[in-house]
Amino acid sequence: MILAPVEYCRPDTIDEAIEALNSSPDARALAGGQSLINVLKMRAAAVDLLVDITRLEELKGIVRHDDGSLEIGAGVTYAELAESDLLAGDPRAIAQVAADTVDPQVRHRGTIGGNVCHADPINNFPPLMVALGATMHVLGPDGAARDVSAEEFFTGFFTTAVEEGELLKSITIPALSDGASVGYVDLEIGEAAARAVAVVRTEDDQIAEARLVIGCLPIPTRRPEVEQALVGTPVTEEAVAEATAGAAEGVEPLSDADATAEYRKAVIPVVAKRAVLAAAKGGHRG
Amino acid sequence: MTAPTRVETPRWTGQNYPRKEDRRLLTGQGRYVDDRGMIRQGYAHFVRSPYAHARIVSIDTSKLENMTGVYCTLVGEEVKEMSDPLFQIAPPPGGNMVEYLMAVDKVRYQGEPVAVVLAETRELARDAADLIDVRYEPLPPVVDAIAAQEPDAPILHDEVGTNVSWQGTYEYGDIDWALAEADHVVKIDKLHFHRFSSTPIECFGVVVNWDRGTDTIEVISNNQMPMFGAMMIAPSLRIGIDRFEFTSQDIGGGFGIKINLYKQTGVLALLSRKAGRPVKWTETRTEHHLDGGHGNERWFLDVEVPVMADGTILGVKARAIDDAGAYLHYEPLGAVIWSQVLPGCYKMRHFRIDYSQSLTNKCPTVPNRGYSRMQHLWMLERIIDIVAHELGFDPVEIRKRNYVQPDDYPYETPNGCVYDSGNLPLSLDKALELIDYPKWRERQKAAEGTTKRIGIGIGSTLDSGTNNFGQSRIINRELPFSGNGEAAICKLDLYGEVSVALGTTPQGQGHETTAAQVVADILGISPEEVTVIPGFDQARNSYVGFSGTYASQFAVTGINAVIGAAEKLKAEMVELAAMALGASEDEIELAEGHARVVGDPERAIPFIGLANMIYTNNAELPTEVAERISLNCRHVYVPPFDPPDPDRKYGNLTLTYASQIHAAVVEVDTETGKVEVLDYAAVDDCGVRINPQIVEGQVHGAAAHGIAAALREEMRYDEDGQLLNANFLYYHAPSAAEMPHIKTDYVESPSPFTGTGAKGMGEGGGAPLHAICSAIQDALGSDVPVVADSFNPPERVYRLLHGEGLGAGRGVEVVSKEGS
C-alpha cells in the first residue's frame, strides 16, 4: 500500500511540536507509527503533515512519585515498559500487558501514548488505563495544559479528548490500594475480540473493592453495577460468575469478520468473570 | 596384486546436506522480483472494481492525459482491441466464457482490474489512478455457490448462459447396491470446506518489456509455472511462445497461488507495448487478497455412506458443489484433480460423486497447497469420524480396518489410479505414539464435565504427486494434453566446472541443494562443486510445457531430469577419459574431480582436461567424437503414463502417493468455543528422502498452513460480495509464535515407479484440517451438531455447543437394518 503525499517534520522541542500540530487542521503526531502508518497506507485518514515526536526527550521516561503513582511519558515504547525495572513486579500489570503486545518489532516502536491516542477498540492499554484510574496530561498551544481522566479521555471509536493541535504528554497512574491486583483477560481470535480488565482487592476471601472495565468496545466501559455486585462476593467461580453475569448488558460490541456482536455479548461475561478471578487470585491473567 | 576396487564415493543423496541457497536467502541476498528492474521502466497501478458485480458504464481517463510523469493508461476497451480472449480449459458451457486480459463491459468480483496507469513513480501511479473516473451500474451479486445454481440466480457470464461452469458424475462400483446391502447408512446433510489462501509472503510482481526492436517480451516475474502462463497468454497477445523470455530468481512462496500470475502479465505486456517502455508492477497485500487467487471452497451435499456391521465402509454417494469464483483460472482442472485420491486412504470401492462447479462473484480460485484433493480428503475424513462417532466405532480401529493395507500395494483404486507404496497403519501408530495417545485419553476422561474439554483427532491423507495431465481430458476431451515431464541441463564447463540448469521455479524448496546432491553422487564430486544455476530462465532452454514448481513433483520429475542429464554427461566424460587414458570405458571411474582408471590412480585426467578436449583442443579428437560429444547434456524425464479414458473417467492420474498421518490434541473452552492445540504430531511417508531436513521443513510448513486454515484463516465475503478481511490485520495468517510445537516422524516406503524411490510431498494433504476437525468433534461429543465446516473459529464452535450446526438438527442421520 502506498501513502498519499504528506509533509513531514521532526521538531526538537515539545513547543515546536505543538506549534507544528497547530499549523494545519490535518496535522497528526507520528510516534511509533504502528497504527498511523497503516491508516495512511489504507488512506483511511486525510493527513497533510506528520509531526515526528519520537525524539522528544520530554515524552520519554517513567517516574515513580512519592505517593506511589507512576508517570509514564507518552513516547515510552512497549518494550521500554516491558523491560522497566520500575515496573517489574508492579501490581498495575503495565509491564505484563506491554510484554504481551504483538511482537518484538512492534514493541520496540509502538508507544503507550500512540496506543491510547489511536484508541482502536482492540488496543491493549485503553481499558487498562480506565481500570487503573489513570490521568492523561494533555498539552495545547501557548502553554496550555489540562488533565483528563482516562474515563473521559476515550470518547468514541478511534477518538479521544485530545483535540486538534493538542498532544498527550504523559499518563499518571495512581497506586493501587494495598493488596489490590489487576486481572487482564482477553479472548483472542487473531486479534482480541473481547477483553475485560478488573482491579480487585480482597479481604478474607471476599471481594472488598472492584473495578471492572470491558474493552474491545468503541469506548472502554466501566460496569458500576457489576462492581457493586462484586463487593462482598466470595472468591469462587460460581459467585463471581453470578456477579458478572450482567457484564454485557447495554454494551454494543462490533460485528466483523472474526465474530458477531451477538457472540461477543455472550462471551463478555466470561472474560469479565475470568478477569475478576485472576485479579482476586493476585495475578495478571486467568 | 589384488583385484582393482572402485573407490567408494560418499553418498550425498539422503543426507541432511545444508541448503546451498540458504547463504543468500538467510542473509538478505536473495533476488526477488521487486529487487529487479529495467532501464526506463514505469510503474503500473491497477484501478479495481469496488463492486462484486456491476456493469461498467464509462471509464474517463482524461484527467491523466497531460499529467506530468504519467506515461499512459490502458482500459478494457483497448485491451479488447489489442488482444484476444484467453484460452479456456473448460468445454462448453464454461468454455464459452469470453475472458479478456482485463474487464470489458462488466466486473465480476471486488478488486477486478478495470484500468491500469503507468507513471514515473509508483506513488504517482497510485495517486493518478484515483483520478480515473469509472462509472458503474451495480448488479445483484451471487456469492453462494449453491444459490448460484438456482434458476433465478443472476448470471455472471451471459455467453456461458448458466453459473454452472462444469458438471460431471464420477461413478464407480455400484453405490446403489452398497447402500441397499449395508447394515447402516450414515447420512450427512451438508459439509462445507471454506475459502482460504496460503498467502505467500511475497505478493505478485512483474517487470515486463515488450521490446519494439525485436518484438520480444522479456518477463521477470514470480510466476511458479511460467510455461503454463506463456501458453495461456501467447494466443491472447497474438504472438508465439518464442517471443517470450520468462525469468525468475528467488520467489517468496507460491503454494500454487502464483500459477495465477498470467493474466496480469499479459495486460502489463500490452501496457508496455503501448507505452514503449518497460513496466514494473508490485502487488500490495490488499490487492493480493482481493485478486491474487484463493483456494477452492466446496460444498458436499446429501452425503450417504454405506457401512457394514464390522465397520467396513463400502463407499460414498454425494453431491459436490465447487465454488470457482468469477473466472476459470486453471479451473475446471480441480474438478478432476480431486479424483486422484477418490477413496483417500481407504479401500472403499463404490462411489457416485456428482460434481459441479459454480461461478460466483468472488475472487477466482486457483491451485492452493493441497489443491482440490484436500477438500475431498477432508470430506472423507469427516465421514470416517462421523461414522465412527454415530455407530460407536473406535476412530483408530475404523481407520485401520478400512485403510489400504501394506501388502495391497501397488493398489489400484476404483478409478484406475495406482497407489504406489505406503504403510498407513504403521504411520498412524507412530503418530499416536508421538502424542502419547493413552495419556490423552485419560486426560480427556479427567476433563469430562469441566469447561475445558479435550479432544483427540486424526487426519489421514495422501499427497498425490506427478500429475498425468491426460486427466484434463476427463474435463474436456478435446484438450491435447497428457503425461508430464521436466527438463534439466547438466554441463561440464570450460575449466571443468559442473553446472546444472533446472526447469523449475523454486520458492524455498531447496532445489539447488537436492539437485547438487544427486549430481555429486553421479559425478564423484561434492555438492559444493556443483553449481545449480538459481532460478528459471527460458533462454537456458531447460524447460518443457509442464515446467515449474507445483503439485508435489520435483523429487520425481525435477530430480529424475537432473539425474538423466548427469548420467548423459557422465557417459560422455567416461568416453573421453577412456580415449585419453587408453583404457576401456568400463575401467573408468569418476572420483575426486578426476576420471581415472580403477585400481591405477596414476592414470587419471582431471575434469578440466576433459573439458579442454572438447571446448578448446578439439583438433586432437576424431571429428566424429568432437561433433557428437558436447559435455552439455539436456535430459527430459517423462513419467510412465497412458492417457486416461474420459468416458469411464478412468486411468492412472498421478505417479506417486506420499501419505501424511497427523494426530492433534485440542482443548475446547466450552464457555467461549475457543480451540487450543495442546499436542500435535505429523508422520510423513514420501518414500526415499533425498534430503530429510528439507522434507521435514515441508512437513512443518504444511502443518502450519493447515492448522491456521482450520482455526484462523478464512477469506470472508459478505452478502454483497465484499471481502471483509483483505489484509493481514483482519486475515490472521500465523507467525511461528502462534504455532504449536509439531512433533514429526517418518515411514519410508520407497516408490517402485520413480527410480530413486522418492515421492513428491510438498503440498501435504491438508491433514491438519482433518485432524483438528476430528479432534473438535471428539471433544464436543454426541450431544451437539456434527463439525460440518472446515473452519472452526471460536464463534462457530460456540454455536455448535449451543446446538447451531450447518444442517438440519445435528446434521446427521443413521438408518440401520433391523437387527444391526
Boltz contact constraints between the chains, C-beta under 6 A:
constraints:
  - contact:
      token1: [A, 1]
      token2: [B, 284]
      max_distance: 6.0
  - contact:
      token1: [A, 2]
      token2: [B, 123]
      max_distance: 6.0
  - contact:
      token1: [A, 2]
      token2: [B, 126]
      max_distance: 6.0
  - contact:
      token1: [A, 187]
      token2: [B, 672]
      max_distance: 6.0
  - contact:
      token1: [A, 189]
      token2: [B, 793]
      max_distance: 6.0
  - contact:
      token1: [A, 189]
      token2: [B, 794]
      max_distance: 6.0
  - contact:
      token1: [A, 190]
      token2: [B, 712]
      max_distance: 6.0
  - contact:
      token1: [A, 190]
      token2: [B, 732]
      max_distance: 6.0
  - contact:
      token1: [A, 257]
      token2: [B, 716]
      max_distance: 6.0
  - contact:
      token1: [A, 257]
      token2: [B, 724]
      max_distance: 6.0
  - contact:
      token1: [A, 257]
      token2: [B, 725]
      max_distance: 6.0
  - contact:
      token1: [A, 257]
      token2: [B, 730]
      max_distance: 6.0
  - contact:
      token1: [A, 259]
      token2: [B, 795]
      max_distance: 6.0
  - contact:
      token1: [A, 263]
      token2: [B, 795]
      max_distance: 6.0
  - contact:
      token1: [A, 267]
      token2: [B, 672]
      max_distance: 6.0
  - contact:
      token1: [A, 270]
      token2: [B, 671]
      max_distance: 6.0
  - contact:
      token1: [A, 270]
      token2: [B, 672]
      max_distance: 6.0
